[in-house]
C-alpha cells in the first residue's frame, strides 16, 4: 500500500488521539470513587440490616411491654375488687374470708412478679431504642459519605466525558484527512494489536513493540519509497518514518 508521507504522519496523530481516548476510558473506569462507593454501599447494607433487626426488636419489646402492663392491670383490678369485698363485710364465712385473704396475698405476689417482668422488658426496650438511635445515626453518616463519593465520581466523570468528546471530535477531523484505505488498514491492525495500529520509527526502533530494527530491516526501510506504507517485521504495525527515524 502507498500513501503520502504527510498522510502517514497524520496517522500517528490519529493513533495519539486513540491512545488518549483509551486512557480517558480507563481512567473513567478506574476512578477511586467507584471502589469507595462499592465499599460504602456494602457497609450501608449491613448497617440497614442491623437497623431493621434493632427496630424489630424494639417493636417486639413494645408489644411485650404492653402485654405485661395489661397483665399487671388485670391483677391489680382483681385485687382491688377482692379488697373491696373484704372491706365491705359482705363475706362473713370464716373460710371464705380466709380464702379471700389468701387470694389477695397471691395476687400481690403475682402483681409483683408481673411488675418485675414489665421492668425487665422496659430495660430491653430502652436498650433496643438506644441501638436503633445509634444505628440510625451511623446509617445517616455512611449515606452522607456515599452521597459525597457519588457527587465526586459524577463530577470527575463529567470532566472525563467532556474531554473525551473533545478528543473524539478532533480525532474525526484528523482521521477524515487520512486516505480511507490507510485508515481501514490502521483500524484492522489496531483491533488486533491492543489498540495500537501505527507506530513511529524512532532511532531505528519501532515504538510499537520497542524492538530495534536489524541492519537488513534498516536497509529495506532506507531503500523503500517515501510513499510506501511500511510494516514492522516484529509486531506488524504500520511503521511511520519521521526525521527522527535514525536512517
Secondary structure, DSSP 8 states (H G I E B T S, - for coil): -B--HHHHHHHHHHHHHHHHHHHHHHHHHT-HHHHHHHHHHHHHHHHHHHHHHHHHHHHHHHHHHHHHHHHHHHHHHHHHHHHHHHHHT----HHHHHHHHHHHHHHHHHHHHHHHHHHHHHHHHHHHHHHHHHHHHHHHHHHHHHHHHHHHHHHHHHHHHHHHHHHHHHHHHHHHTS-HHHHHHHHHHHHHTTT--EEEEETTEETTT--B--HHHHHHHHHS-TTB-EE-TTT--EEEE-TTS--
